[in-house]
Amino acid sequence: MAEGTEIDQEGVRGNRKWAFCERLWIARSSQTFVVSIMANIAEGFERARQSEFHQFLSIAKSSCAELRSHLYVAQDAKYVDTSMFNELMSLAQEVSLVLGGLRSAVQRRRAERESHGR
């Protein structure tokens, strides 16, 4: 894993004159993941079938993982301080846990309905 973050760091740092663009890119990408998480939950909820809701919850959880990855890159590049990193990472982990729990509940409900022939 260390090699991967070193490679990411070289890619993120690049030329220092691009530092502002790099920060902006990480911020915009992170915002995109946050919006994607919310949108996938909403879209999945609006679908008629539990299997689709489950699928969209999985996609939302994956977006949460991508957000956490971006947070590590931002911390390594010193775009966020330790306090901000810890706060954001804690929130991202909490959201991931909630999504995992909701996904499990939807799966259990799907299994119950299938066992009752619905």
N, C-alpha and C positions, 0 to 999 in steps of 0.2 A: 504494500500500500504506500509506503514511503516513496518509492520510485515514481508512482503515479502522481503523487502530489508535487514532487520535484519537477516532473515534466509539466504539470499544470502551471506551476509557478513560473517556469521559463516562458511558457506561452502567455501567461497573464502579464508578467512584467514587461517582457519584450523591451521596447525602447521607452525610456522614462517620459519622453514627451507625449506619449499616449496615455499617461496615467489617468487623466480625467476621463477619457473615453473608456478606459478599462473599468473604472468605477461606475460610470454610467451604464455600461453594458451589464455588469453584475447586478446593479440595482434594478434595471429594467427586466433582466431575465428572472430575477427573484420575484418581482411583481407579477410577471407572467405566470410563474408557478403558483403563486398564491391565488390569483384569479382562476387559474385552471382547476385548482383544488375545489374552490367553491362552485364553479360552473359544472364540473363533473358530478358533484353531489346533487346539484339541482337537476341536471339533465337525467341522471339515473333515477332519481325519485319520480320524475314525471313519466318515465317509461311504464308501460303496462305490466311488465313481467318482473318478478323477483330476480330472475337470472340476469336481466339487463341492469337492474339496480346494483347487484353484486359486482358486475363487470365494471360499472362506472365508479363504484367505491374503490375497486382495485386500481383503476387508473388514477383516481384522486390520491390514493396512498403512494403510488409511484411518483406523482408530482411532488409530494411531500419529501420523498427521498431525494429527488433532484434538488429541491430547495436546500435541504441539509448539506448536500454536496457543495452547493454554491456558497453556503455559509462558511464551510471549511476553507474554500479557496479565498474568500474575502478576508477571513481571519489570517491566513498564511501570508497574504499580500499586505496585511496591516491596513485594510480598508475599514475594518471595524475593530474597536478595542475589545478587550477581554470581557468587560461587563456587558456590552451590547451583544457580543457573540453568545455569551451564556444565556442571556435573556431570550434572544431569538431562537437559539437552539432548543432551549427548554420548551418554548411554545410550539416549535415544529415537532418535537418529540411527542408532546402531549396530543397534538392534532393527529399524529400518526397512530398513537395508541387508541384514540377515540375512533378513528376510521377503521382500525383493525377490529375493534370490538363490535362496531356496527356491522362490518362485513361478516363477522362470525355469526351475529344474531340473524342477519338476513339468510345466511347459509343454513342455519338451524331451522329457520322457518320454512325455507324451501324444502328441506329434507322431511320435515313434519307433513307438509302438504303432499309431497310425493308418496309418503308412506300411507296416507289416508286416501290416496287415489284421486286427488284434486288436480 
